[in-house]
Amino acid sequence: MKCSLVTGGSRGIGRAICIKMAQMGYYVLVNYRTNVEEADRTLALIRQEGGEGELIPFDVSNKEDIQLSLGDWIKKNEGKYIEVLINNAGIKDDVLMMWMKDEQWENVIRTSLDGFFYVTRLVLEGMLLKKYGRIINIVSLSGLKGLPGQTNYSAAKAGVIGATKALAQEVGRRGITVNAVAPGFIKTDMIEGLDEAAMKKMIPVNRFGLPEEVAHAVGFLASKEAAYITAEVLSINGGLYS
């Protein structure tokens, strides 16, 4: 059985990607950390689309938790193969660097950058054996452009972009592509507190994006037809920055 693992899949962009993967025929592994109600809601929406999947809780910032949960799942499910990995989980904790506390830096870096490394390394073995796989990392406009108050978040996402380009060169000959998608301002709870009316004036298309628009791009990169696209960063930002 071919599976797709989506980290941070319980809501927002992650949920939209889970639904897209189900529409593409994948058995969807919905990762979440604590919000089981929202994760259950995502799984229900997957089933509404005629798909199937399961919840797989672990904290992407904790390598021991990843090994215990995801590593154990891989060992117990030899008949299932994670063909598509979407590293979507991420947090932000915005503050100017001069006031940033150690834990604000560490938590954001661990969730995005360490999470990418430890999850991908576990999943990669199966892809290498099958000589096929799709890895898509959800990064950010912040990782390309840099945004004030997001030194931690920008550093984390920029690090994943660099890792995307490096890993793509390591595994390309084994039929595995590695790409990143960099959303701009997307209507999720990650943009709570922003003045949408004022912000959208800076965006050429004059609106915030939708999670489904990001998921559509992810679906394309996950497809067999995208086999000649790797080491790329696709911006989805309404023309705000490219």
C-alpha positions as CSV (number, residue, x, y, z in Angstrom):
1,M,0.0,0.0,0.0
2,K,1.4,3.4,-1.0
3,C,1.2,6.0,1.7
4,S,1.7,9.7,2.2
5,L,2.9,11.1,5.5
6,V,2.0,14.7,6.3
7,T,3.6,16.2,9.4
8,G,1.5,18.8,11.1
9,G,-1.5,17.5,9.2
10,S,-4.3,18.2,11.7
11,R,-5.2,21.7,10.4
12,G,-4.5,24.6,8.0
13,I,-2.2,23.9,5.1
14,G,-1.4,20.4,6.5
15,R,-5.1,19.4,6.5
16,A,-5.6,20.7,2.9
17,I,-2.5,18.6,1.8
18,C,-3.9,15.5,3.6
19,I,-7.1,15.8,1.6
20,K,-5.2,16.4,-1.6
21,M,-3.2,13.2,-1.0
22,A,-6.3,11.3,-0.4
23,Q,-7.8,12.5,-3.7
24,M,-4.6,11.3,-5.4
25,G,-5.2,7.8,-4.0
26,Y,-2.8,7.7,-1.2
27,Y,-3.3,6.1,2.2
28,V,-2.7,9.2,4.4
29,L,-0.7,9.2,7.6
30,V,-1.9,12.3,9.5
31,N,0.8,13.4,12.0
32,Y,-0.1,15.7,14.8
33,R,1.3,16.6,18.2
34,T,-1.5,17.3,20.7
35,N,-4.7,18.4,19.0
36,V,-6.4,15.0,18.5
37,E,-9.8,16.6,17.9
38,E,-8.5,18.5,14.8
39,A,-6.6,15.4,13.7
40,D,-9.8,13.3,13.9
41,R,-11.5,16.0,11.8
42,T,-8.9,15.8,9.1
43,L,-9.2,12.0,9.0
44,A,-13.0,12.4,8.7
45,L,-12.5,14.8,5.8
46,I,-10.2,12.3,4.1
47,R,-12.9,9.6,4.4
48,Q,-15.4,12.0,3.0
49,E,-13.3,12.1,-0.1
50,G,-13.4,8.3,-0.4
51,G,-9.9,8.0,1.0
52,E,-8.4,6.3,4.0
53,G,-5.7,6.8,6.5
54,E,-4.7,6.9,10.1
55,L,-3.4,9.2,12.8
56,I,0.2,9.0,13.8
57,P,1.0,11.3,16.8
58,F,4.5,12.4,17.5
59,D,6.4,15.6,18.2
60,V,8.6,16.5,15.2
61,S,10.9,18.5,17.5
62,N,11.8,15.4,19.6
63,K,14.0,12.8,17.9
64,E,13.2,10.1,20.5
65,D,9.5,10.6,20.0
66,I,9.9,10.4,16.2
67,Q,11.9,7.1,16.5
68,L,9.4,5.6,18.9
69,S,6.3,6.5,17.0
70,L,7.3,6.7,13.3
71,G,10.1,4.2,13.5
72,D,7.8,1.7,15.2
73,W,5.1,2.3,12.6
74,I,7.5,1.6,9.8
75,K,8.7,-1.7,11.4
76,K,5.1,-2.9,12.0
77,N,3.8,-2.0,8.6
78,E,6.1,-3.8,6.1
79,G,3.2,-4.0,3.6
80,K,2.9,-0.2,3.6
81,Y,5.4,2.1,1.9
82,I,5.7,5.9,2.4
83,E,6.0,7.0,-1.1
84,V,5.3,10.7,-0.5
85,L,6.6,12.7,2.5
86,I,5.4,16.2,3.2
87,N,7.4,18.0,5.9
88,N,4.8,20.6,6.9
89,A,5.0,20.9,10.7
90,G,6.3,24.2,11.9
91,I,5.7,26.8,14.5
92,K,6.5,30.5,14.8
93,D,7.2,32.6,17.9
94,D,7.8,36.1,16.7
95,V,9.9,38.7,18.5
96,L,12.7,41.0,17.6
97,M,16.1,39.2,18.0
98,M,17.3,41.5,20.7
99,W,14.5,40.3,22.9
100,M,14.4,36.7,21.7
101,K,14.7,34.1,24.5
102,D,16.8,31.0,24.0
103,E,13.7,28.7,24.0
104,Q,12.0,30.9,21.3
105,W,15.0,30.3,19.1
106,E,15.4,26.6,20.0
107,N,11.8,25.6,19.7
108,V,11.3,27.1,16.3
109,I,14.6,25.7,14.9
110,R,13.9,22.2,16.3
111,T,10.4,22.0,15.0
112,S,11.2,22.9,11.4
113,L,14.9,22.0,10.8
114,D,15.4,19.1,13.2
115,G,12.0,17.8,12.4
116,F,12.9,17.7,8.7
117,F,16.1,15.8,9.4
118,Y,14.9,13.1,11.7
119,V,11.6,12.4,9.9
120,T,13.1,12.4,6.4
121,R,16.1,10.2,7.4
122,L,13.7,7.5,8.7
123,V,11.4,7.6,5.6
124,L,14.2,7.9,3.1
125,E,15.4,4.3,3.6
126,G,12.2,2.9,2.2
127,M,12.3,5.3,-0.8
128,L,15.9,4.3,-1.6
129,L,15.0,0.6,-1.5
130,K,12.0,1.2,-3.8
131,K,14.0,3.6,-6.0
132,Y,11.1,6.0,-6.0
133,G,9.9,8.8,-3.7
134,R,8.6,12.3,-3.4
135,I,9.8,14.6,-0.6
136,I,8.1,18.0,-0.4
137,N,9.1,20.5,2.3
138,I,6.8,23.3,3.3
139,V,9.0,26.3,3.9
140,S,8.0,30.0,3.8
141,L,8.3,33.4,2.2
142,S,10.1,34.2,5.4
143,G,12.9,31.7,4.6
144,L,13.5,33.4,1.2
145,K,13.0,37.0,2.0
146,G,13.6,37.3,5.7
147,L,11.0,39.1,7.8
148,P,11.6,41.3,10.8
149,G,10.6,39.7,14.1
150,Q,11.2,36.2,12.5
151,T,14.9,35.7,12.8
152,N,14.2,32.2,14.3
153,Y,11.5,31.3,11.7
154,S,13.5,32.7,8.8
155,A,16.6,30.8,9.8
156,A,14.7,27.6,10.2
157,K,13.0,27.7,6.9
158,A,16.1,28.9,5.1
159,G,17.9,26.0,6.6
160,V,15.3,23.6,5.2
161,I,15.6,25.2,1.7
162,G,19.4,24.5,1.8
163,A,18.8,21.0,2.9
164,T,16.2,20.5,0.2
165,K,18.7,21.4,-2.5
166,A,21.5,19.3,-1.0
167,L,19.4,16.2,-0.5
168,A,17.9,16.4,-4.0
169,Q,21.5,16.0,-5.4
170,E,22.1,13.0,-3.1
171,V,19.0,10.9,-4.1
172,G,18.1,12.1,-7.6
173,R,19.6,9.0,-9.3
174,R,17.4,6.8,-7.2
175,G,14.2,8.2,-8.5
176,I,13.5,10.4,-5.6
177,T,12.7,14.1,-6.0
178,V,13.1,16.7,-3.2
179,N,11.4,20.1,-3.5
180,A,10.1,22.9,-1.4
181,V,7.0,25.0,-1.5
182,A,7.2,28.5,0.0
183,P,3.8,30.0,0.9
184,G,3.3,33.7,1.5
185,F,0.3,34.9,3.4
186,I,-2.2,32.0,3.5
187,K,-5.5,32.1,5.4
188,T,-4.7,29.9,8.4
189,D,-4.3,30.4,12.1
190,M,-0.6,31.2,11.5
191,I,-1.6,34.7,10.3
192,E,-3.9,35.5,13.2
193,G,-3.4,39.1,14.4
194,L,-2.3,40.4,11.0
195,D,-4.2,43.3,9.4
196,E,-5.4,41.5,6.3
197,A,-7.0,44.6,4.7
198,A,-3.7,46.5,5.0
199,M,-1.4,43.6,4.1
200,K,-3.2,42.5,0.9
201,K,-2.5,45.9,-0.6
202,M,1.1,44.9,-0.9
203,I,0.2,41.7,-2.7
204,P,-0.2,42.0,-6.5
205,V,-3.2,39.7,-6.6
206,N,-4.8,41.7,-3.8
207,R,-5.7,38.8,-1.5
208,F,-4.3,36.2,0.9
209,G,-3.9,32.7,-0.4
210,L,-5.9,29.6,0.5
211,P,-4.6,26.3,1.9
212,E,-6.1,24.5,-1.0
213,E,-3.9,26.5,-3.4
214,V,-0.8,25.4,-1.6
215,A,-2.1,21.8,-1.5
216,H,-2.6,21.8,-5.3
217,A,1.0,22.7,-5.9
218,V,2.1,20.0,-3.5
219,G,0.0,17.5,-5.3
220,F,1.7,18.4,-8.6
221,L,5.2,18.0,-7.1
222,A,4.1,14.7,-5.6
223,S,2.9,13.3,-9.0
224,K,4.8,11.0,-11.3
225,E,4.6,13.7,-13.9
226,A,6.9,15.9,-11.9
227,A,9.8,13.5,-12.1
228,Y,12.1,16.0,-13.8
229,I,11.6,18.7,-11.2
230,T,13.9,18.5,-8.1
231,A,15.8,20.9,-5.9
232,E,13.3,23.6,-6.6
233,V,11.5,26.1,-4.3
234,L,8.1,27.0,-5.6
235,S,6.8,30.3,-4.3
236,I,3.0,30.6,-3.7
237,N,2.6,34.2,-2.6
238,G,0.4,36.1,-5.1
239,G,3.5,37.8,-6.5
240,L,4.5,39.4,-3.2
241,Y,8.1,38.2,-3.5
242,S,9.8,35.9,-6.0
